[in-house]
Amino acid sequence: MTQATPKGFRLHIGLFGRRNVGKSSLLNAIVRQQVSIVSDQAGTTTDPVEKPMEFLPIGPVLFIDTAGIDDEGALGQLRIKKTRKTLDRVDLGVLVTDSNWTEFETKLLSELIGRNVPVMAVFNKSDAALPNPEILEQLAKAKVPTVIVSCLKNEGIADFRQALLETVPAEFIESPVIIGDIAGPGQTAVLVVPIDKEAPKGRLILPQVQTIRDLLDHEAACMVVTDNQLRAALNNLKQPPRLVVTDSQAFSRVAAETPPEIMMTGFSILYSRLKGDLVTQTLGAMAIERLKPGDAVLVAEACSHHPIGDDIGRVKIPNWLNHYVGGDLHFTTVQGQDFPEDVSPYKLVIHCGACMWNRRTMLSRILQCRKAGVPITNYGLVIAYSLGIFERALQPFPAALEAYRNCRQKCVNE
């Protein structure tokens, strides 16, 4: 049985607006299903409603219907907070309104544009009233696509669909590359996959599966071994592989057994490039040198799971870093969508590879840390740094390696 496209590889399209302007009706119309409850009563949608689908010719997308941005009361403020969190992860914003353009629409449009999120405006309920031509002219000057629809009469839905296609960010026109630009046609990559307590029984974890598929898509050969099999596998190959990719927890052993002329990195570092900003997170790892015992460090995991005894984020990374800095740091761990609004108390943020997320979500967190002046890095990068194999793990990524060397040289000169 084929697996559905993971949420993290889907184009995230968020529907935002005031209560009772027809966001849910619009979603139902575009997906041709009753996904969201529709009612004349304002505030029907409480939590964000997600609908994955194949939206041709784009491919897999995730529509997100949100609560009204003008919700009221204490409970309404909680709904608004969840809606605003959705802003952090959408790749394309659809601002839905009726014929009335209010301060809510103006602020929401400004927020989406300020986040560099492509946005379009949909004026619903055209059967009741048409939008003000002056507003349409202002949006045209701001280069915001507009569509006029009536979900009640099913009018303008085809125009909305076409406008969506034309507003899709350029990076979604082509499939993202995980490793195929490093190991291409005719080359071989060896993937080291330890079978430990965190390995799901009978399965591989998502980054491993997606890396294998990416190699196959780029006509490269792939050999998958455990850390115990690596030495024999390298000896059995007639030609050395283009690179070795390992689970970060096996970095030390894999680095020792991989000849120095063969590039080596980790799955988590591949995902720093795919989902985040590898250069920024590379420089963020260098903040480890400034850590002192007692400093606060935030560890963020994208997916929620029950921690095991030697959990990488809660046990292994803290142990490695405590040993590196020569004393105990104060670690705080968050999971899923939980992330502090204020990260300024932390000296460093360490994030997982975010394999389950789309890139926009990860970039939003990186931007939040940058604004607060707090360095952010990645599991694989911080492990490689603390184990003294940082430069080697960056070999496959020239831009990140150069940024690291320049920063290191600058620190030496100062």
LOGULO-347252 format. One record per residue (C-alpha): x, y, z; residue number from 1; residue in one letter. Coordinates in pm, 1 decimal. Layout:
BEGIN
site px X, py Y, pz Z, k NUM, r A
...
//
This chain:
BEGIN
site px 0.0, py 0.0, pz 0.0, k 1, r M
site px 136.7, py 344.2, pz -91.0, k 2, r T
site px 168.7, py 597.0, pz 187.9, k 3, r Q
site px 5.0, py 937.8, pz 184.8, k 4, r A
site px 234.9, py 1234.2, pz 128.4, k 5, r T
site px 366.9, py 1348.5, pz 469.7, k 6, r P
site px 220.7, py 1674.5, pz 596.9, k 7, r K
site px 564.6, py 1835.3, pz 596.9, k 8, r G
site px 592.3, py 1802.3, pz 216.0, k 9, r F
site px 250.1, py 1955.8, pz 147.6, k 10, r R
site px 182.9, py 2316.0, pz 45.7, k 11, r L
site px 5.6, py 2469.1, pz 348.8, k 12, r H
site px -279.7, py 2700.5, pz 249.2, k 13, r I
site px -442.6, py 2891.6, pz 535.4, k 14, r G
site px -789.2, py 3050.6, pz 523.0, k 15, r L
site px -808.3, py 3356.8, pz 749.3, k 16, r F
site px -1069.3, py 3623.0, pz 819.9, k 17, r G
site px -1343.0, py 3745.7, pz 1048.6, k 18, r R
site px -1617.2, py 3522.6, pz 1182.3, k 19, r R
site px -1904.0, py 3435.1, pz 952.5, k 20, r N
site px -1747.4, py 3561.7, pz 627.4, k 21, r V
site px -1759.3, py 3214.5, pz 473.5, k 22, r G
site px -1413.1, py 3064.9, pz 527.3, k 23, r K
site px -1554.1, py 2719.8, pz 595.4, k 24, r S
site px -1795.7, py 2744.8, pz 303.0, k 25, r S
site px -1507.4, py 2836.8, pz 76.4, k 26, r L
site px -1304.0, py 2538.3, pz 195.7, k 27, r L
site px -1597.5, py 2303.5, pz 140.2, k 28, r N
site px -1647.7, py 2446.7, pz -207.3, k 29, r A
site px -1285.6, py 2407.8, pz -317.0, k 30, r I
site px -1244.8, py 2051.6, pz -184.2, k 31, r V
site px -1600.4, py 1954.8, pz -286.5, k 32, r R
site px -1663.1, py 1797.4, pz 54.8, k 33, r Q
site px -1829.2, py 1897.1, pz 380.2, k 34, r Q
site px -1500.0, py 1929.0, pz 567.6, k 35, r V
site px -1592.0, py 2221.1, pz 793.6, k 36, r S
site px -1920.7, py 2280.3, pz 973.6, k 37, r I
site px -2109.7, py 2569.9, pz 816.1, k 38, r V
site px -2359.8, py 2780.6, pz 1010.3, k 39, r S
site px -2505.6, py 3131.5, pz 1011.1, k 40, r D
site px -2394.9, py 3155.1, pz 1373.7, k 41, r Q
site px -2062.4, py 3336.3, pz 1407.5, k 42, r A
site px -1774.3, py 3143.3, pz 1561.2, k 43, r G
site px -1870.6, py 2795.6, pz 1440.6, k 44, r T
site px -1508.2, py 2704.9, pz 1365.2, k 45, r T
site px -1314.8, py 2681.6, pz 1690.8, k 46, r T
site px -990.4, py 2489.6, pz 1631.2, k 47, r D
site px -808.8, py 2495.4, pz 1296.4, k 48, r P
site px -954.8, py 2234.2, pz 1058.4, k 49, r V
site px -704.1, py 2063.5, pz 827.9, k 50, r E
site px -786.3, py 1896.2, pz 497.4, k 51, r K
site px -510.1, py 1724.1, pz 296.6, k 52, r P
site px -580.1, py 1670.8, pz -71.9, k 53, r M
site px -424.0, py 1645.4, pz -417.0, k 54, r E
site px -466.0, py 1986.4, pz -576.9, k 55, r F
site px -364.2, py 1938.9, pz -938.1, k 56, r L
site px -143.2, py 2045.4, pz -1103.6, k 57, r P
site px 36.4, py 2152.0, pz -780.6, k 58, r I
site px 15.7, py 1814.6, pz -609.4, k 59, r G
site px -31.5, py 1749.1, pz -235.8, k 60, r P
site px -160.3, py 2043.4, pz -32.0, k 61, r V
site px -300.5, py 2099.9, pz 315.2, k 62, r L
site px -590.8, py 2344.9, pz 353.0, k 63, r F
site px -628.4, py 2494.1, pz 702.3, k 64, r I
site px -958.7, py 2657.8, pz 801.1, k 65, r D
site px -912.9, py 2885.5, pz 1103.8, k 66, r T
site px -1130.5, py 3051.2, pz 1366.5, k 67, r A
site px -1240.4, py 3412.4, pz 1315.1, k 68, r G
site px -971.3, py 3668.3, pz 1387.5, k 69, r I
site px -1237.9, py 3891.3, pz 1550.2, k 70, r D
site px -1356.4, py 3630.8, pz 1802.9, k 71, r D
site px -1467.9, py 3763.7, pz 2141.3, k 72, r E
site px -1441.8, py 3671.6, pz 2508.8, k 73, r G
site px -1178.8, py 3471.5, pz 2695.6, k 74, r A
site px -1242.6, py 3157.7, pz 2489.3, k 75, r L
site px -1238.3, py 3366.9, pz 2173.1, k 76, r G
site px -893.4, py 3497.7, pz 2258.4, k 77, r Q
site px -767.5, py 3141.2, pz 2287.5, k 78, r L
site px -911.2, py 3068.2, pz 1942.4, k 79, r R
site px -741.7, py 3379.2, pz 1801.6, k 80, r I
site px -413.2, py 3264.0, pz 1954.9, k 81, r K
site px -442.8, py 2930.3, pz 1773.0, k 82, r K
site px -524.9, py 3113.0, pz 1450.1, k 83, r T
site px -216.2, py 3329.4, pz 1487.7, k 84, r R
site px -2.2, py 3018.9, pz 1544.2, k 85, r K
site px -129.0, py 2894.0, pz 1209.7, k 86, r T
site px 24.6, py 3203.5, pz 1050.3, k 87, r L
site px 363.8, py 3057.4, pz 1143.6, k 88, r D
site px 320.0, py 2754.9, pz 919.1, k 89, r R
site px 125.4, py 2860.8, pz 608.9, k 90, r V
site px 298.3, py 2885.0, pz 272.6, k 91, r D
site px 7.1, py 3072.1, pz 115.3, k 92, r L
site px -255.2, py 3286.8, pz 288.4, k 93, r G
site px -614.6, py 3331.4, pz 172.3, k 94, r V
site px -776.3, py 3635.7, pz 331.0, k 95, r L
site px -1151.2, py 3579.6, pz 319.9, k 96, r V
site px -1399.4, py 3863.7, pz 372.1, k 97, r T
site px -1743.0, py 3975.8, pz 259.3, k 98, r D
site px -1818.6, py 4313.5, pz 102.9, k 99, r S
site px -1691.4, py 4489.7, pz 417.3, k 100, r N
site px -1318.1, py 4555.7, pz 442.1, k 101, r W
site px -1237.7, py 4639.0, pz 805.2, k 102, r T
site px -936.5, py 4699.7, pz 1026.6, k 103, r E
site px -915.6, py 4323.9, pz 1083.4, k 104, r F
site px -850.9, py 4261.0, pz 714.5, k 105, r E
site px -597.7, py 4544.7, pz 697.6, k 106, r T
site px -400.0, py 4414.9, pz 996.2, k 107, r K
site px -416.0, py 4054.9, pz 877.3, k 108, r L
site px -297.0, py 4147.3, pz 528.8, k 109, r L
site px -10.4, py 4347.0, pz 677.3, k 110, r S
site px 89.5, py 4056.3, pz 900.5, k 111, r E
site px 95.0, py 3807.1, pz 613.1, k 112, r L
site px 295.6, py 4041.4, pz 391.0, k 113, r I
site px 532.6, py 4112.5, pz 679.1, k 114, r G
site px 600.7, py 3738.8, pz 705.1, k 115, r R
site px 673.7, py 3721.7, pz 329.8, k 116, r N
site px 376.7, py 3488.0, pz 284.8, k 117, r V
site px 209.9, py 3506.8, pz -59.1, k 118, r P
site px -147.3, py 3620.7, pz -1.6, k 119, r V
site px -467.9, py 3663.1, pz -198.8, k 120, r M
site px -802.9, py 3818.1, pz -102.4, k 121, r A
site px -1139.1, py 3650.2, pz -157.5, k 122, r V
site px -1458.0, py 3857.7, pz -133.7, k 123, r F
site px -1738.1, py 3615.0, pz -51.8, k 124, r N
site px -2117.5, py 3665.2, pz -48.0, k 125, r K
site px -2124.4, py 3852.7, pz -380.2, k 126, r S
site px -2489.6, py 3746.7, pz -405.1, k 127, r D
site px -2562.0, py 3989.6, pz -118.7, k 128, r A
site px -2323.3, py 4278.7, pz -196.0, k 129, r A
site px -2013.0, py 4357.4, pz -400.6, k 130, r L
site px -1686.1, py 4493.0, pz -255.8, k 131, r P
site px -1593.8, py 4861.4, pz -267.4, k 132, r N
site px -1409.7, py 4935.1, pz -597.2, k 133, r P
site px -1162.7, py 5155.8, pz -408.2, k 134, r E
site px -1056.0, py 4858.5, pz -193.3, k 135, r I
site px -1009.4, py 4647.0, pz -504.5, k 136, r L
site px -793.9, py 4920.8, pz -655.9, k 137, r E
site px -579.8, py 4945.1, pz -339.6, k 138, r Q
site px -524.6, py 4569.4, pz -339.8, k 139, r L
site px -432.8, py 4577.1, pz -708.0, k 140, r A
site px -169.4, py 4846.1, pz -638.0, k 141, r K
site px -33.1, py 4627.0, pz -357.7, k 142, r A
site px -22.3, py 4337.4, pz -608.2, k 143, r K
site px -259.3, py 4126.6, pz -399.7, k 144, r V
site px -470.9, py 3898.8, pz -625.6, k 145, r P
site px -844.3, py 3931.0, pz -561.2, k 146, r T
site px -1138.9, py 3707.1, pz -641.9, k 147, r V
site px -1510.7, py 3768.8, pz -596.7, k 148, r I
site px -1718.4, py 3460.1, pz -515.6, k 149, r V
site px -2053.4, py 3343.8, pz -386.3, k 150, r S
site px -2025.4, py 3015.4, pz -202.7, k 151, r C
site px -2402.3, py 3013.0, pz -161.3, k 152, r L
site px -2455.4, py 3012.5, pz -538.8, k 153, r K
site px -2126.9, py 2835.7, pz -618.8, k 154, r N
site px -2011.0, py 3126.7, pz -833.0, k 155, r E
site px -1647.6, py 3226.3, pz -881.2, k 156, r G
site px -1505.0, py 2903.9, pz -734.8, k 157, r I
site px -1323.6, py 2822.5, pz -1059.1, k 158, r A
site px -1169.1, py 3171.8, pz -1052.2, k 159, r D
site px -1059.5, py 3113.3, pz -692.5, k 160, r F
site px -898.5, py 2783.9, pz -790.4, k 161, r R
site px -708.0, py 2948.6, pz -1076.3, k 162, r Q
site px -592.9, py 3235.5, pz -853.4, k 163, r A
site px -460.4, py 2982.9, pz -602.1, k 164, r L
site px -256.2, py 2813.3, pz -874.1, k 165, r L
site px -110.4, py 3146.7, pz -983.1, k 166, r E
site px -17.8, py 3249.8, pz -626.6, k 167, r T
site px 168.0, py 2931.0, pz -531.9, k 168, r V
site px 526.7, py 3005.7, pz -415.6, k 169, r P
site px 788.3, py 2919.3, pz -676.0, k 170, r A
site px 963.9, py 2666.1, pz -453.5, k 171, r E
site px 658.5, py 2438.2, pz -470.6, k 172, r F
site px 669.5, py 2409.9, pz -847.0, k 173, r I
site px 966.3, py 2172.6, pz -816.7, k 174, r E
site px 1009.3, py 1894.1, pz -562.9, k 175, r S
site px 1252.3, py 1969.5, pz -277.9, k 176, r P
site px 1592.4, py 1798.6, pz -292.2, k 177, r V
site px 1722.0, py 1620.2, pz 16.1, k 178, r I
site px 2044.2, py 1463.8, pz -106.9, k 179, r I
site px 2014.5, py 1419.4, pz -485.1, k 180, r G
site px 2228.4, py 1725.0, pz -559.4, k 181, r D
site px 2513.1, py 1574.2, pz -354.7, k 182, r I
site px 2487.1, py 1212.3, pz -470.3, k 183, r A
site px 2356.4, py 1211.7, pz -825.9, k 184, r G
site px 2325.2, py 966.5, pz -1117.2, k 185, r P
site px 2565.3, py 673.4, pz -1097.8, k 186, r G
site px 2692.0, py 762.2, pz -750.9, k 187, r Q
site px 2640.9, py 572.3, pz -426.6, k 188, r T
site px 2537.2, py 686.4, pz -79.7, k 189, r A
site px 2568.4, py 466.5, pz 227.4, k 190, r V
site px 2298.9, py 530.9, pz 488.1, k 191, r L
site px 2375.1, py 422.5, pz 843.1, k 192, r V
site px 2057.0, py 335.2, pz 1031.6, k 193, r V
site px 2111.5, py 215.2, pz 1389.1, k 194, r P
site px 1845.7, py -23.4, pz 1516.6, k 195, r I
site px 1789.7, py 101.1, pz 1870.8, k 196, r D
site px 1503.1, py 174.0, pz 2108.4, k 197, r K
site px 1389.7, py 476.3, pz 1906.0, k 198, r E
site px 1368.1, py 281.2, pz 1577.5, k 199, r A
site px 1003.4, py 188.0, pz 1510.1, k 200, r P
site px 961.5, py -190.7, pz 1494.0, k 201, r K
site px 943.7, py -314.3, pz 1135.6, k 202, r G
site px 985.6, py 35.6, pz 989.5, k 203, r R
site px 1233.5, py 312.3, pz 918.7, k 204, r L
site px 1182.4, py 666.6, pz 1042.4, k 205, r I
site px 1061.3, py 932.1, pz 798.3, k 206, r L
site px 1394.6, py 1108.6, pz 720.9, k 207, r P
site px 1553.1, py 774.1, pz 630.3, k 208, r Q
site px 1265.8, py 674.5, pz 402.5, k 209, r V
site px 1255.1, py 1013.3, pz 230.0, k 210, r Q
site px 1633.3, py 1017.1, pz 180.3, k 211, r T
site px 1620.4, py 674.2, pz 16.5, k 212, r I
site px 1341.8, py 789.2, pz -214.2, k 213, r R
site px 1530.1, py 1107.8, pz -304.8, k 214, r D
site px 1839.5, py 906.7, pz -400.9, k 215, r L
site px 1629.1, py 679.5, pz -620.1, k 216, r L
site px 1459.6, py 979.6, pz -781.8, k 217, r D
site px 1804.4, py 1114.7, pz -873.9, k 218, r H
site px 1924.6, py 779.9, pz -1012.2, k 219, r E
site px 2180.0, py 728.0, pz -736.2, k 220, r A
site px 2251.0, py 394.8, pz -570.5, k 221, r A
site px 2170.5, py 351.1, pz -204.0, k 222, r C
site px 2311.8, py 107.0, pz 51.5, k 223, r M
site px 2142.5, py 91.6, pz 391.9, k 224, r V
site px 2333.9, py -61.9, pz 683.1, k 225, r V
site px 2339.6, py -55.3, pz 1060.2, k 226, r T
site px 2633.5, py 103.7, pz 1240.3, k 227, r D
site px 2766.9, py -247.0, pz 1310.4, k 228, r N
site px 2774.6, py -324.6, pz 937.7, k 229, r Q
site px 2937.4, py -4.6, pz 810.9, k 230, r L
site px 3301.2, py -118.9, pz 807.0, k 231, r R
site px 3219.5, py -439.6, pz 614.9, k 232, r A
site px 2993.5, py -250.9, pz 372.9, k 233, r A
site px 3266.0, py 0.5, pz 284.8, k 234, r L
site px 3517.6, py -282.0, pz 234.6, k 235, r N
site px 3276.9, py -466.2, pz 3.2, k 236, r N
site px 3225.2, py -171.4, pz -230.2, k 237, r L
site px 3450.9, py -170.3, pz -538.5, k 238, r K
site px 3437.4, py 209.8, pz -549.4, k 239, r Q
site px 3409.5, py 436.7, pz -243.5, k 240, r P
site px 3067.0, py 593.8, pz -197.5, k 241, r P
site px 3001.8, py 960.0, pz -265.3, k 242, r R
site px 2909.8, py 1009.3, pz 100.0, k 243, r L
site px 2796.1, py 839.1, pz 418.0, k 244, r V
site px 2487.2, py 965.3, pz 602.5, k 245, r V
site px 2427.7, py 856.1, pz 959.2, k 246, r T
site px 2181.7, py 892.4, pz 1239.2, k 247, r D
site px 2329.0, py 1164.1, pz 1461.5, k 248, r S
site px 2349.9, py 934.9, pz 1763.8, k 249, r Q
site px 2607.4, py 718.1, pz 1581.4, k 250, r A
site px 2823.2, py 1012.9, pz 1468.1, k 251, r F
site px 3133.2, py 916.8, pz 1667.1, k 252, r S
site px 3149.7, py 556.7, pz 1552.4, k 253, r R
site px 3062.6, py 637.1, pz 1190.7, k 254, r V
site px 3319.7, py 917.3, pz 1175.7, k 255, r A
site px 3587.0, py 680.6, pz 1306.6, k 256, r A
site px 3505.1, py 408.8, pz 1052.8, k 257, r E
site px 3454.3, py 628.9, pz 746.8, k 258, r T
site px 3779.4, py 713.2, pz 564.0, k 259, r P
site px 3849.6, py 1089.1, pz 568.4, k 260, r P
site px 3837.6, py 1113.7, pz 188.6, k 261, r E
site px 3470.1, py 1009.7, pz 196.7, k 262, r I
site px 3222.2, py 1284.7, pz 289.3, k 263, r M
site px 3009.3, py 1216.9, pz 594.0, k 264, r M
site px 2709.4, py 1392.9, pz 747.3, k 265, r T
site px 2387.6, py 1320.3, pz 937.3, k 266, r G
site px 2020.4, py 1292.0, pz 848.1, k 267, r F
site px 1941.1, py 1575.2, pz 1087.8, k 268, r S
site px 2186.9, py 1806.3, pz 910.9, k 269, r I
site px 2033.4, py 1717.6, pz 573.8, k 270, r L
site px 1700.6, py 1824.0, pz 722.2, k 271, r Y
site px 1842.7, py 2147.6, pz 857.6, k 272, r S
site px 1908.9, py 2238.1, pz 495.2, k 273, r R
site px 1576.2, py 2099.8, pz 369.4, k 274, r L
site px 1343.5, py 2239.1, pz 635.5, k 275, r K
site px 1530.6, py 2531.8, pz 784.5, k 276, r G
site px 1835.0, py 2746.9, pz 720.3, k 277, r D
site px 2156.8, py 2544.7, pz 740.1, k 278, r L
site px 2390.9, py 2844.7, pz 745.1, k 279, r V
site px 2199.6, py 3014.4, pz 1028.1, k 280, r T
site px 2179.8, py 2691.8, pz 1227.6, k 281, r Q
site px 2548.3, py 2620.1, pz 1161.8, k 282, r T
site px 2643.7, py 2957.3, pz 1310.8, k 283, r L
site px 2396.6, py 2893.4, pz 1590.3, k 284, r G
site px 2585.4, py 2579.4, pz 1691.6, k 285, r A
site px 2895.9, py 2789.6, pz 1745.9, k 286, r M
site px 2716.5, py 2954.1, pz 2039.5, k 287, r A
site px 2802.0, py 2636.7, pz 2230.7, k 288, r I
site px 3145.2, py 2792.0, pz 2286.6, k 289, r E
site px 2983.1, py 3075.5, pz 2483.5, k 290, r R
site px 2768.6, py 2853.0, pz 2706.0, k 291, r L
site px 2845.3, py 2847.7, pz 3076.1, k 292, r K
site px 2714.6, py 2620.5, pz 3352.8, k 293, r P
site px 2374.9, py 2745.4, pz 3465.3, k 294, r G
site px 2275.0, py 2889.9, pz 3125.2, k 295, r D
site px 1922.4, py 2815.9, pz 3000.7, k 296, r A
site px 1889.1, py 2605.7, pz 2682.9, k 297, r V
site px 1563.1, py 2529.1, pz 2501.8, k 298, r L
site px 1524.1, py 2193.2, pz 2324.5, k 299, r V
site px 1233.9, py 2186.4, pz 2074.4, k 300, r A
site px 1087.5, py 1875.5, pz 1914.3, k 301, r E
site px 844.0, py 1898.8, pz 1623.5, k 302, r A
site px 656.8, py 1577.9, pz 1698.8, k 303, r C
site px 517.7, py 1455.5, pz 2027.8, k 304, r S
site px 634.0, py 1115.8, pz 2150.5, k 305, r H
site px 671.9, py 930.4, pz 2474.9, k 306, r H
site px 1038.5, py 976.1, pz 2578.6, k 307, r P
site px 1249.5, py 667.1, pz 2634.8, k 308, r I
site px 1520.2, py 621.7, pz 2896.7, k 309, r G
site px 1804.7, py 754.3, pz 2679.9, k 310, r D
site px 1599.2, py 1001.2, pz 2474.3, k 311, r D
site px 1818.9, py 1205.6, pz 2242.5, k 312, r I
site px 1662.6, py 1544.6, pz 2321.9, k 313, r G
site px 1615.7, py 1494.7, pz 2695.0, k 314, r R
site px 1915.4, py 1280.9, pz 2787.8, k 315, r V
site px 2187.4, py 1241.7, pz 2525.4, k 316, r K
site px 2220.4, py 1600.4, pz 2401.1, k 317, r I
site px 2207.3, py 1745.1, pz 2755.4, k 318, r P
site px 2474.7, py 1496.0, pz 2866.5, k 319, r N
site px 2701.7, py 1579.7, pz 2571.7, k 320, r W
site px 2663.3, py 1954.4, pz 2625.0, k 321, r L
site px 2704.7, py 1939.9, pz 3001.4, k 322, r N
site px 3028.8, py 1751.2, pz 2946.5, k 323, r H
site px 3142.7, py 1999.4, pz 2681.1, k 324, r Y
site px 3083.9, py 2311.4, pz 2893.5, k 325, r V
site px 3207.3, py 2147.6, pz 3212.6, k 326, r G
site px 2893.3, py 2184.8, pz 3420.9, k 327, r G
site px 2516.9, py 2156.2, pz 3426.1, k 328, r D
site px 2305.8, py 2367.2, pz 3192.0, k 329, r L
site px 1934.9, py 2426.5, pz 3256.8, k 330, r H
site px 1734.8, py 2250.2, pz 2983.9, k 331, r F
site px 1369.8, py 2310.2, pz 2895.3, k 332, r T
site px 1198.4, py 2078.5, pz 2645.0, k 333, r T
site px 889.9, py 2161.0, pz 2435.8, k 334, r V
site px 702.4, py 1946.7, pz 2183.1, k 335, r Q
site px 477.3, py 1994.4, pz 1882.5, k 336, r G
site px 331.3, py 2341.9, pz 1833.8, k 337, r Q
site px 429.3, py 2446.7, pz 2187.3, k 338, r D
site px 702.3, py 2708.6, pz 2160.4, k 339, r F
site px 762.9, py 3006.0, pz 2390.8, k 340, r P
site px 646.1, py 3342.4, pz 2259.8, k 341, r E
site px 949.9, py 3491.1, pz 2432.8, k 342, r D
site px 1275.1, py 3301.5, pz 2375.2, k 343, r V
site px 1499.4, py 3577.6, pz 2510.8, k 344, r S
site px 1568.8, py 3395.8, pz 2843.9, k 345, r P
site px 1755.1, py 3121.4, pz 2654.7, k 346, r Y
site px 2120.5, py 3127.1, pz 2551.1, k 347, r K
site px 2059.2, py 2868.0, pz 2280.3, k 348, r L
site px 1766.7, py 2694.9, pz 2107.6, k 349, r V
site px 1827.9, py 2340.9, pz 1980.6, k 350, r I
site px 1565.7, py 2213.9, pz 1735.2, k 351, r H
site px 1504.4, py 1871.5, pz 1587.8, k 352, r C
site px 1518.0, py 1820.4, pz 1210.6, k 353, r G
site px 1145.0, py 1904.8, pz 1177.1, k 354, r A
site px 1088.1, py 1615.6, pz 936.4, k 355, r C
site px 712.2, py 1621.0, pz 1005.7, k 356, r M
site px 674.6, py 1993.9, pz 935.7, k 357, r W
site px 674.1, py 2215.4, pz 632.0, k 358, r N
site px 966.8, py 2452.5, pz 586.5, k 359, r R
site px 762.4, py 2766.5, pz 661.5, k 360, r R
site px 701.9, py 2654.9, pz 1021.1, k 361, r T
site px 1071.5, py 2599.9, pz 1083.9, k 362, r M
site px 1168.4, py 2929.2, pz 919.4, k 363, r L
site px 915.0, py 3110.3, pz 1139.8, k 364, r S
site px 1085.8, py 2977.9, pz 1450.5, k 365, r R
site px 1428.4, py 3069.8, pz 1315.1, k 366, r I
site px 1302.8, py 3422.5, pz 1243.9, k 367, r L
site px 1155.8, py 3447.4, pz 1594.5, k 368, r Q
site px 1491.9, py 3352.7, pz 1745.9, k 369, r C
site px 1676.7, py 3594.8, pz 1518.6, k 370, r R
site px 1453.0, py 3882.3, pz 1626.3, k 371, r K
site px 1518.9, py 3794.9, pz 1991.4, k 372, r A
site px 1893.6, py 3771.3, pz 1930.8, k 373, r G
site px 1899.3, py 3405.9, pz 2039.8, k 374, r V
site px 2106.5, py 3155.5, pz 1837.0, k 375, r P
site px 1920.1, py 2850.1, pz 1708.5, k 376, r I
site px 2072.1, py 2526.3, pz 1587.5, k 377, r T
site px 1978.3, py 2168.0, pz 1511.1, k 378, r N
site px 2014.1, py 1828.0, pz 1682.1, k 379, r Y
site px 2267.7, py 1691.5, pz 1432.8, k 380, r G
site px 2472.9, py 2010.1, pz 1426.0, k 381, r L
site px 2497.5, py 2037.6, pz 1803.3, k 382, r V
site px 2592.6, py 1670.1, pz 1836.4, k 383, r I
site px 2862.8, py 1700.8, pz 1569.6, k 384, r A
site px 2997.3, py 2015.5, pz 1736.4, k 385, r Y
site px 3006.6, py 1870.5, pz 2085.0, k 386, r S
site px 3181.3, py 1556.5, pz 1954.6, k 387, r L
site px 3449.0, py 1753.8, pz 1770.4, k 388, r G
site px 3350.9, py 1644.9, pz 1417.3, k 389, r I
site px 3164.2, py 1960.0, pz 1315.2, k 390, r F
site px 3378.3, py 2057.3, pz 1016.4, k 391, r E
site px 3368.9, py 1707.4, pz 876.2, k 392, r R
site px 2990.0, py 1685.2, pz 905.9, k 393, r A
site px 2963.7, py 2009.2, pz 704.8, k 394, r L
site px 3181.9, py 1883.4, pz 416.2, k 395, r Q
site px 2890.7, py 1816.7, pz 178.0, k 396, r P
site px 2760.0, py 2173.7, pz 226.5, k 397, r F
site px 3014.2, py 2431.5, pz 96.1, k 398, r P
site px 2814.3, py 2742.3, pz 193.3, k 399, r A
site px 2768.8, py 2629.2, pz 553.7, k 400, r A
site px 3130.3, py 2515.0, pz 579.2, k 401, r L
site px 3255.8, py 2848.9, pz 450.2, k 402, r E
site px 3030.1, py 3040.0, pz 692.3, k 403, r A
site px 3167.2, py 2832.8, pz 981.1, k 404, r Y
site px 3529.8, py 2885.2, pz 880.9, k 405, r R
site px 3482.0, py 3260.0, pz 828.0, k 406, r N
site px 3313.5, py 3297.5, pz 1165.6, k 407, r C
site px 3583.5, py 3094.0, pz 1336.9, k 408, r R
site px 3856.5, py 3302.6, pz 1173.5, k 409, r Q
site px 3682.8, py 3621.1, pz 1276.5, k 410, r K
site px 3670.4, py 3501.5, pz 1637.1, k 411, r C
site px 4044.0, py 3419.8, pz 1624.5, k 412, r V
site px 4129.7, py 3765.2, pz 1486.5, k 413, r N
site px 3926.4, py 3936.6, pz 1756.1, k 414, r E
//
